[in-house]
Amino acid sequence: MSDKIKTSKFEISEAEFERQFAESTERGKKFLAEAPKAKNAKYDSKAKRLVLDLYNGATLIIPTENVQGLRGAADSDLEKVELFLEGTTLHWEELDVDFYVESFMRGVFGTPKWMAELNLTYIKAEDSPKRKVA
């Protein structure tokens, strides 16, 4: 019986595997203990917004058009939001989209490139001439 564990690219000893597994498990427990958690997530189709009720009493309201992978998605797909990992993660199976609650709390709705483009969109909108109300 081999003392080594092989994957497609790597080979490590069973002892090293067990050490890494134990460290990973501890990091996961720490993350779950400290991460912000949603107790409820729902899509408001009328307002086109995601509403997250957090365990700390706060509520986040996020326009789905701002979220990478959700922009332009059908209401029927957006309504299928699920909470995973004790409420730390939002998941849309049909759309293959996942986000941490913490990311939304920090105002991060996608990759750095997505966020740069999103920020430019809002800057341009603010710089455009305002229409006068008659």
N, C-alpha and C positions, 0 to 999 in steps of 0.2 A: 504494500500500500504506500502510495506516494505521500510525502510530506508537503508537496507543492500543489498549489491550485493554479490551473491554467485557464486563461481566457484567450480570445482571439489574438491579442497583442501582448499580454503580460503574463508573468508567472511570479507568484508570491508564495511564501510559506503559509501553512495553515495558521501558525502563531501570529504572523503579520496580518493575515486576513482577520483573525479574531480581534486583534488589537484595533485595527481600523474600524471594524464593525462596532465595537464597544464605544469608540470615540464618536462615531457617526450617530449612534443611538443616543448618546448623551447630548450631542448638539441638537438633535431633533426634539428631545424632551425640553431642553432649554428654550428653543424656539417656540414650541407650543405653549410653554408657561408664560413667555414674555410678549408674544405677538398680539397685536390688536385683533379682536374677534368680532365678527358680525353674528348677531342672533337671528337676523332676518335679512333677506335680499329679495327685492321684487323689481320688476320693470313696470314703470308707469307709461303705458302706450300713448295716453293722451298728451302727456308732457314730453315724451321721448327721453325719459330720464331713468336712471338706475337709482333706486332708493335703498340705502343700507342702514339698518338700525344696529348700532353697536352695543355691546354689553356694558360699555362705560356710560351709556345714556345718550351719546351723541348720535346724530343722524347725518349721513352723507348723501348728497343728491348730486348726481353726475350725469351730464348730458352724454348719451351714448354716442353721439356723433364725434365726441372728443376722444373716444377710446379706440385704440388700434384693434382691429378685428371685429369691432361692433358697428362701425360706421357703415350705413347702408344695409345693415342686416334686417331681415324681416321681423316684424313684431312677434310672430309666432316662435321664432328662434330666440329672440331676446328674452321672452317670458320664461324660457326654460333654464334660467340661471339656477345653479346649485351651489351650496356651501360645502366645502371639503375641509379636511384637516382641522376639525373642531371650530370651524367658522373663520379660519385664517385665510382661506383661499376661495375665490369665486371661479366657477367653471361653467362653460357653455359647451356641452358635448357636440351638438350639431355644428357649431362654428369652430371647434377645436381652439378655444380661447380660454386662457387661465390668467388670473391676476391675484396678487396678494392684496388683502384689505389695506395693509400698511402702505402699499404703493399709491392707492387712491387717496389715502390720508395725506400723503406727501405731494399730491397733485401730479403724480407720474402716471400717464395713461398710455404709455407705449415705449418704444425704443428711443434712444437719444435723437435719432434722425426724425422719427415721428413727432417728438416733442418740439424739435426745432421748427419743423414745418407748421405744426399747430400754432406755435407762438407767432410765427410770421403771419399766419392767417389772421390772428387777432390784432396784431400790430397794424396790418394793412387796413383792417376794418375800422380801427379807431382813427387812422389817418385820413380816411376818405371823407369828402365833404358831406356834412350833415344836410339832410333835406329840411327845409323850413316848413313848419306846420302853419297852414293858413288859418 
